[in-house]
Amino acid sequence: MTREEKNKEIEVLLERLENSDVLYITDIEGLNAEQTSTLRRTCYKAGISLNVVKNTLLKKAMERSSKDFEALYPTLKGSTSIMFAEAGNAPARMIKDLRKKKLTKPVIKGAFIQEAVFIGDDQLEVLSSLKSKDELVADIIALLQSPAKNVISGLNGAGGKLAGLLKTLEERAA
């Protein structure tokens, strides 16, 4: 790879790093062709971009980035692939599903999710349980609607009880 090609690759990586809030650094070394094809297909279906990268080029792109990736530098050893996604938990959930199918790879080396850094494959449970932005918005809307629903049902219920009491009192008086 020439210096010009390397610089171009660094620029492409830098642009991806700047435009994404979710980055997983993984190891997929040792997968055979069929397993690699399955992984790539699964990533595509889940809206995850998977690329194999050179550690030195990725580190240079991270150093040039406006984001702080320094905590991830020690993970840049051996075979490295990166996953970009919209939802912070999407790659972790996909990896968890693949593990249920007896695939031991990819192994999570580290993850960067909206300024938060996670190191190690032991973080898979934590990462998969993170809620996406859409899930959080839905939870907030449900919480905001809940009190209003309670008030309305209380008023409807109380109104019915009050009308029932008045009718009973009216019938007794007559």
MOSUL-V817810 format. One record per pair of residues at least 6 apart in sequence whose C-alpha atoms are under 6 Angstrom apart, sorted by sequence separation. I is the first residue (numbers start at 1). J is the second residue. D is the distance in Angstrom with one decimal. If there is no record, write none. Layout:
I;J;D
I;J;D
This chain:
111;117;5.7
111;118;5.0
110;118;5.4
110;119;4.2
110;120;5.5
109;120;4.8
108;120;5.9
109;121;6.0
108;121;4.5
107;121;5.9
55;76;5.4
88;113;5.9
53;80;5.9
53;81;5.6
52;81;4.0
51;81;5.4
51;82;5.4
50;82;5.7
92;124;5.9
50;83;4.6
49;83;5.4
75;109;5.7
49;84;5.1
92;127;5.8
93;128;5.0
48;84;5.7
92;128;4.8
48;85;4.8
89;127;5.6
89;128;4.9
89;130;5.5
87;132;5.2
10;57;5.7
14;61;4.8
13;61;6.0
29;79;6.0
10;61;5.2
27;79;5.7
27;80;5.1
26;80;5.8
27;81;5.9
26;81;5.2
25;81;5.9
26;82;6.0
25;82;4.7
24;82;5.6
24;83;5.0
23;83;5.7
23;84;4.9
22;84;5.8
22;85;5.6
22;88;5.6
28;105;5.5
28;106;4.7
27;106;5.4
26;106;5.9
27;107;5.1
26;107;5.4
26;108;4.5
26;109;5.1
25;109;5.4
25;110;5.1
24;110;6.0
25;111;5.9
24;111;4.3
23;111;5.6
23;112;5.1
22;112;5.8
22;113;4.6
21;113;5.6
21;114;4.9
